[in-house]
Amino acid sequence: MASGRVCVYAGSSPGARPQYMDAARALARALCARRRGIVFGGGRIGLMGALADEALALGGEVIGVMPRQLLERELAHQSLTDLHVVATMHERKALMAQLADAFVALPGGIGTLEELVEMFTWAQLGLHAKPIGIVNVDGYFDSLLAFLAHAVGEGFLSPANHELLTVESDPEAVLDALDRRAPSLS
């Protein structure tokens, strides 16, 4: 049984560099070593699939949450610990947030960005106090981080809220930082 669950947002594509798939697998190994369950979008392809496959191979808990529309396209991973099928993307994000004690983003596209930013917004609004991390593989998120720094400089994001986001290049370092922010995960 996991001592806490981490919701992982990740691309449904493998990306252009092998480092992205390597990071997904490394995050899965790090989470399993810490006995943390994984909550994710439930996909069998891309970084999501690599994350799930690695964790399942190590005996980890992997919970997917997928809207029926995507399930019907046969994108769902078939070997998960549990797969929750919901009606809408809104329900998906809400259930993923409910099931998780922390959030981590790996490289991904607009869907990954949207999910990450929504949890960041919810934290800023005080709707949750769960830690949020980014695994910045080979500088993938550098442009986003520059934008956030710009938003702070222009007065649209407070420095305190900016600090709600933990950014590291290594999955282990991200998890260490999240543990410091939420000792209940340990």
N, C-alpha and C positions, 0 to 999 in steps of 0.2 A: 504494500500500500504506500502510495506517495505521501510525503509529509507536507506537500503543497503542490499546487498545479500552476504551471506557467502557460499562458496563452501565447502561442507563437504565430506571428503573421509572416508569411513568406510567399514568394512567387510560385505560380503554377507552371512556370517555365524554368528550365535549368539555368537560364542566363547565358551570357556569352563567354564567361570565364569559368574554368573548373573550380576556382577558389570558392565560388558561391555554393556549389554542391558540397564541397569539402566542409565549409562552415556549417551548413545544415546538418551534416552528419556529426560534426564535432559538437554542435549544440545538443543534439540528441544524446550523444555519449555523456556529455557533462551533466545533463539533466538526469539521466538514468543513474549515474554515479552518485548523485545527490538524492536519489529516490524521489524525484519530482515527477509528477504526472505531466503530460502534455495535452493541451487543448489546442485544436487547430481547425482549419476549414474543412478537413475531411477528404482532401483530394489525394489521388494516387499518383499524380504527375508532378514534375518539376521539383522545386525545393521542398514543397510540402510532402511529396511522396518520399523523397530521400530522407527527410526528417523522420517521418513515420516508420519507414522501413528499418532504419537504423535502430530506433528506439524499440520497436517490436522485436527485432532480432536479439536485443539485450534483455528482453522480458519486461520492458517498461510499459506503463499505463499510457495509452494514446486514445484520446477521445476526440472524435470528429463531430463537427456541426455543419450540416449542409442543407441548403434549401432544396426542396423537392425538384425544382426546375433543373438544377445541376445534377442531381442524382439520376434523373431521367436521361441525361446525356451520358450516363455511365462513367462519370468522372470520380465517383466515390471509391475510396480505398476499401477493399473488401475484408481486410484482416484486422480491423481495429478492435481495441478493447470494448469500445462502445461507439455507436454512430447515432447521433440525434438528427432526425430529419425534421426540418421546420418549413414553414410556408414561405417566408420572405427573408431577404437579406437583413432587414432590420431585426427580425427575430433571431437570426443567426448571430449577429453582433452582440445583442443583449444576452443571449444564453452563453456565448463564449466568455463574456465579461463576468457573468454570474458564476461560472464554473472555475474561474481562474483567481489566483492570488497575486499574480504579477503578469506583466506583458513584455514580450520581446519581439522586435522586428528584425528579420533577416532581409536581404535584398529582395525586391519584388517590384511590381508595377504599380499602377494607379490604385488597384484594390488594396494592396498592402499599405500604401501611403494613406489611403482614406481610413482604413481601420486604425492605424497607428495614430493619426491625427485626431480621430474621434476619441480614443482613450486619453490622449494628451489633453484634449479639450475638457473631457469629463473630469479629469484630475484637477485642472485649473479651476473648474466650477465647483469643486468640492463634492462631486457626485460619487467619487471613490477616492480612496487613499492608497491604492495599490501602486507599487513601483513599476516604472516603465523604462525599458532599455532598448538600445539599438546596437546590433552587431554591425559595425561599420567596416565591412569586408573591403579591403583595398580601396578605401575612400569612397565607396559607393554612395554614401549619404552626405558627402561633403557639400554638395550644392544645397541640400535641405538645411544642413547645419548653418551654412552661410546665410541663408534666408532668415532663419530663426535669430541669429545674431543681429542681422539687419533690423528685424522686427523689434528687438530689444532696443537697439540704438535709436530707432524712430519712435519709440514710446508706445508701441502696440502690443508688446509682450513684456511683462515685468521680469526683472532678473530672478525674482523668487520663483515665478512660474517656469521660467526657462530651466531652472535647476531641477525641476521635476523629472527631466529627461536625462537618463544615464546613457552615455555613449562610450563604447570601447570597441577596439578592433578585434578582440578575441572573445569567443563565447564564455570561456571560464571567467575572464575579467568582468564581463557584464553580469554574470550570475553572482560573483563575489560582491559587486556593488549593490545588486538588488537585495542580497542577504543583509547587507549593512542597513539598508533602508527599511527592510521588513523582516526583523528577526523571527517572526512567526513562521517564515518559510523554512527556516533551518530545522 
